[in-house]
């Protein structure tokens, strides 16, 4: 049995005490008058991550393993490897054997398919390889990997049959890369739980006369992901979304250039430029994913005056609640021992995954 002491922080409570754990947390004990200035918080959960440290989900198993290890070193103890819009053959090849990685002692939870069932007129940095909804596509990908989330555009042809099919498969539906109007979104939201992909970005907006996807998210959404690198969305935009969407959660939308020096790289077979903490399509101002990690996301939330409890909710608990996972996202008896140790200045000291301190 292992033990660790500190200021134990959850989204809704805190105490000074001791955690006893193996793979799972066995007990949490309050200790009166314990003088200690570190923080112990739940491990970060990132439900939208393409890559990092030069590696990309779409490059296959070795690359997925390496990019997930990079993000683990930054405190992400649970991660959805995220694809981008491409051909079926490319996506299948990239994910073939994925379940073998989940079965290892890794931080991988499953897959987020970002596309290819999105609107070709709202690609952002996605390749122009969109497809019409295909049940066969999903079933074949499910045969080799656990799909947790699909980002799609509800306005494209075939969604009336496809969205109920996705829902039946227990896959989370997210609207994104979409020019849908409010009514289109709302009609699906009446029947299904719907989330929203990188809120504000690559979606029809909150036009006062022609409300779109953003309007549906802000008015009726319960869950949405948001990139908190302060490049994709301003401080004010993040705070407005927090007021409107009760279970808003942060994601990185990180790509392979995360962790690398400034320069020119490739993403989705397109030349991109990394400069001053931002990635854009080459010779363009169009953002091409982010280069942030969840630890810097957590610090950004603290720096814009979120409380540590609110930052924990945004980087861990809300995402676990969205995926309906009952064993991560909190420091609680019976939960998996995924937690982080920070010093009094919030410097990341240690990362625990399944009760083991990682190197």
N, C-alpha and C positions, 0 to 999 in steps of 0.2 A: 504493500500500500504506500502511495506517495502522498505527501502533504505540501501545501503551499499557503502562505499567509499574505494578507493584504487587504486593501479596500476593494471589496467585491461589488462590481457595478453591473446592474441589469437596467433594462429600459424603464422599469417601473419601481425599482427599489435599490438600496445599497446597504451594506453592512461591513464592519471591520471584523475579520475573522479568518477561519482556516477551511480550506477545501481538502478533503481526503478523496483520492481518486485512483483508479486504475484506467481501463479504457473508458469507463463511465464514472460519473461523479457518485461517490458512495455516501458522503455526508458533507454538510456545510454547517460549521459551528461558529456562532458569534463569540468573540473574545472581548470582554470588557477591558478598557484601559490599555489596549494594544497600541503601541506607538510605532507606526509604520507608514511610509509615505509613498508606497507604490500602488498602482491600480491593477486590478484583474478584471478584464472585460471579455465578453463572448468573442470568439473568433469571427472574422469578417465573412460575409456571404456575398458573393458576386454572381448575379444571375445573367450577366451579359459580358462576356470576355472573349475576344478573338485571339489574343496572343500576348506575347511579351518577351523581352530579352532576345529578340531576333527570331522567335518561333511563332507559328500560326497554326490554328486548328486545322485549316484546310491543307496542311502539309503532311498529315498522317499521324500515326500513333507516337512515334518518337518525338515529334514536334509538340504534340498535345501534352505528353509527359513532361517535357522540358518547360513549356510555358506555364503549366500548372505548378511546377516546382518553384519557378520564379515568383509567382504570385503567392504561393505558400510562404516564402521567405519574407513577404511583405504583410503577412498576417491573414491572408485569405485561406481559411480552413475549409470552405465549401465553395465550389465553383461550377458553373455551367459553361463548358466549352462551346463556343458560339461559331456557327458557320456563317458564310455570306452567300449571296445569290450566285448560283452557278448551275452547271448541268447536273443531272442526276448522277451520272457516272463519276464526276469529280467528287461530289459530296459522299457518295457511297464508298469510294476508294479511301477518302480521308478518314471516314469513321469506321471502316471495316476492322473489327477486333476491339472496338472501344470498350466493350464490357470487361475485357481482361484488365483494363486499367482501373476500372471502378472496383474490381474485386481485390486489387492490391490495396495497401495501406496508403491511399492517396486522398487528396482533397476534392476529387472529381465527383459531382453529384449526377451528371447527365449532360444532355445536349439542349442547347437553344438553337433552333433553326430560324435564323433571321433571313426570311425569304426562303425559296424564290417566288413565293406567291404574293408579290407586292406590286405596287403600281409603277409601271415603267416611266411615268411622268413625275415620280417623286423618289428617284433613286438615291439622292445624296451621293455618297461615295461607292454605292453598290454597282457592280457590273451590269450591263444591259442584257441580262440573261434571265429575265423574269419568265415565269410559266403560269399557265392556268392551274387552278387547284387540281390536285391529283391524289385520290385516296390510295392508289397503288404505290405512288412515291412514298407516302407516309408509312404504309405497311412494310415496305421493303427496308426503309431506314430503321423502323422499329425492330426489325428482325436482327439488327446488329448493334443497336444502341438504344439507350433509354431516353426518349425525347420527353423533356419536361415542359418546354415552352415553344410555341411557334409564333413568329411575328408575321402578320399578314395584313393585306389591305381589304377591308370588308366590302368595298364598292366594286371589286372586279368580278367578272362573270364566273358563276359557279359557286359562290360563297354560301348561297342559301342551303345547299346540300353539304358543302365541305365543313362549315363551322360546326353544325351539329355532330358530324362525324368526328372531328377533332375533340369535341367535348366528351363524346362517348368513350374515347380512348384515354380519358383522364389527363389530357394534355392541356396546359394553360394557353388560352387564346390571348394574344396581344395585338392591338391595332398599331400599325406603324408603317412608315413609307407609304403614306396613304393621303388621298385628296378627298376622302369621303366627307359628306356633309353631316351635320348633327343628327338629322332624322335617320339616316342610314345607320349610324353608330347606335343610336338609342334603341332602334328596333331590335338589334341583336342583344343589347345590354339588358333589355327586358326579360330575355330568355336565358342568357348565359352570363357567367362571371367573366368579365373582360378586363384585361390590364392594358397598359399603354407603354410602348417602347420609346426609349430616350425622349421623354416628355419635352415638348416644344420643338424638337428637331425632326425634320423630315415628316411633317404632318400638316394638314390644313389647320388654319389657326382659329383664333377667337374673334373673327371679324364680326362686328356688331350687327351687320345686316345679313351676313352669310356664315353663320356659325359652323365650325368644322370639327375635326377630331379633337383638337385642344379644348374646344367648348364642351364637348361630351365628357372629356376627362375631368375638367375642372368642376363641372356642374354635377355629374353623376358618378364619377369614378371612385372606387374604393381603394384600388391599388394602381400604382404606376411606378416605373423606374425613371430615374433622372441622373444625368451625369453631373457630378459636382466638382469638375475641374476648374470652374469659374471661367471657362472659355466657351463652353457650349451654352451655358445658362448663367445669367447674372445672379449675384447674391439676392437681389430683390425678386427675381423670377423663382428662385428656389423657395424663398419664404412665402411667396404667394401660393405656390403649389402646395406647400406644407399646410397652409390654412384651409385649402380646398379639398385635398385628398388625404383621408385619415391615415392611410397606410403607405405613404410614399416611401420608397426605398432607393438608396443610391446604388448605381452600378458604375463600372469603369468604362465599358465599351472600348477597352484597351486593345491595341493592335500590336503587331510584332515589334514595332519601333520603340515601344515602351522599354525604358531601361537602357536604351542606346544613345549615343551622342548625337548632336544635331547633324543633319545631312539629308541626302536623298535616299529613299527606300522604295520598296514595292508593297502595295497592298491591293489585293483583289486584281492582280495583273495590271495595276495602274501605278504610274510613278507618283510618289508623294514626297512632301518635304517636311522635315521636322525642324522647327526653329522656335526658340524661346518658349518652350512648353506647349507647343501647339503643332498639330499635324494638319496639313491641307493638301488637296490635290495640287500637283505641280503647276506652277504658273496660274494659280487660282486662289480665291479666298474660301472655297468650299471646304468645310471641315471633313476630315476623313478618319473618323473614330478619335479616340483619345490616347494619351500616353501616361495617364495617371494610374496609380494603384489604389487599393482600398485604404491603406494606411494614410496616404496623403489626402485621400477623400475625407477620412475621419478628422484629420488635422484641419482641413478646410472648413468643415462644419463647425468645429470649435472656434476657429478664427472669425467666423461670421456670426458668432455669439449663440450658437446652439449649445444647450447644456450638454454635459457628458452623457446624461441619460437619453436625451434626444438624439445625440450622435450615435449612441449604441443602437437605438431603435432604427435609425436610418441605415446603418451599416451591417445590421445583423438580424434583429428580431423581426422587423416587418417583412423581410424577404422570406424568412422561415415560415412565417404565418401565411404568406401568399402561396407558398408551395405546400402548405398543410403538413409541415414536418414537425413532429412532436418530440424530437430528440436533439435539436440544435437551436441556436439562436438565443439561448439563455444559459446562465450558470445556475443549475438546479439539480437536485438529487435525481439520479436516474438518467440524466441527459449525458450525451457523449462529452468527454472531457476535451472539448475544443475551446481553448481560451488563450488570451494574450496577457502578458505582463508588461506594464508601462511604468516608467519612473514618474516622479512627481511633476516633471515637465512634459510628460506624455511621450517620451522617447521609447520606442519599441525595444524591449529587452529580450523577451522570450516568446516563442510560439509553441503551443502545445496542440498536437493533432492526435486524436484518439488516445489521449493520455500520455503521449510520448513527446518529449521536448525535441524539436527538430534542430538540426545543425544549421 
